[in-house]
């Protein structure tokens, strides 16, 4: 039961972050939205990957992920800094490194 609650809470957190991101994007004019297309696409892909990953993470790892403020933005920034071509790889590596630092 605790696992289900933690997964639900984690999904709620990242869903709320995505809704906030969508709201901010909708406040922009068409040209700004178009210029942000890559960020929008990556943020949605990060969200989808996190939903998939949350089933595999341990409860403690989920708790540590919950402590990362603006997780979607954090992972997007890590992606931009990365020299690899695989977004999914960057997400998993960045999450594990961040969890290890906090734990």
C-alpha positions in Angstrom: 0.0 0.0 0.0 2.8 2.4 0.9 4.4 1.8 -2.5 1.1 2.6 -4.3 0.7 5.8 -2.3 4.3 6.8 -3.0 3.9 6.2 -6.8 0.7 8.1 -6.8 2.2 11.0 -5.0 5.2 11.0 -7.3 3.0 10.9 -10.4 0.9 13.8 -8.9 4.0 15.8 -8.3 5.3 15.5 -11.9 1.8 15.9 -13.3 1.5 19.2 -11.4 4.9 20.3 -12.7 3.8 19.4 -16.3 0.5 21.4 -15.9 2.5 24.4 -14.6 4.8 24.1 -17.6 1.9 23.9 -20.0 0.3 26.9 -18.3 3.5 29.0 -18.7 3.8 28.0 -22.3 0.2 29.0 -23.0 1.0 32.5 -21.7 3.5 33.0 -24.5 2.8 34.3 -28.0 2.8 32.0 -31.0 6.4 32.9 -31.9 7.7 32.1 -28.4 5.8 28.9 -28.3 7.2 27.9 -31.7 10.7 28.8 -30.5 10.1 26.6 -27.4 9.0 23.6 -29.4 12.2 21.6 -28.6 11.8 22.3 -24.8 8.1 21.4 -25.0 8.9 18.1 -26.7 11.7 17.2 -24.3 9.7 18.1 -21.2 6.8 15.8 -22.3 9.2 13.0 -23.1 10.9 13.4 -19.7 7.5 13.3 -18.0 6.6 10.1 -19.9 9.9 8.5 -19.0 9.4 9.4 -15.3 6.0 7.8 -15.3 7.5 4.6 -16.7 10.5 4.7 -14.3 8.5 5.2 -11.2 7.3 1.6 -11.3 10.9 0.4 -11.2 12.3 2.8 -8.5 12.4 1.7 -4.9 10.4 3.6 -2.3 13.4 5.4 -1.0 14.4 6.5 -4.5 10.9 7.8 -5.1 11.1 9.7 -1.9 14.4 11.3 -2.9 13.0 12.2 -6.3 10.2 14.0 -4.5 12.8 16.2 -2.9 14.1 17.5 -6.2 12.5 20.8 -6.8 11.2 21.2 -10.4 12.2 17.8 -11.4 11.1 18.1 -15.1 13.1 21.4 -15.4 16.1 19.9 -13.6 16.2 16.9 -16.0 15.7 19.1 -19.0 18.7 21.2 -17.9 20.8 18.1 -17.4 19.8 17.0 -20.9 21.0 20.2 -22.4 24.4 19.9 -20.6 24.8 16.3 -21.7 27.0 15.1 -24.5 25.0 11.9 -25.1 22.3 11.6 -27.7 19.9 9.6 -25.6 17.4 11.5 -23.5 16.3 8.4 -21.6 19.9 7.6 -20.6 20.4 11.2 -19.3 17.2 11.0 -17.3 18.2 7.7 -15.6 21.8 8.7 -15.0 20.9 12.2 -13.6 18.2 10.8 -11.4 20.5 8.1 -9.9 23.3 10.7 -9.4 21.0 13.1 -7.7 19.5 10.4 -5.5 23.0 9.3 -4.5 24.0 12.9 -3.5 20.9 13.3 -1.3 21.0 9.9 0.2 
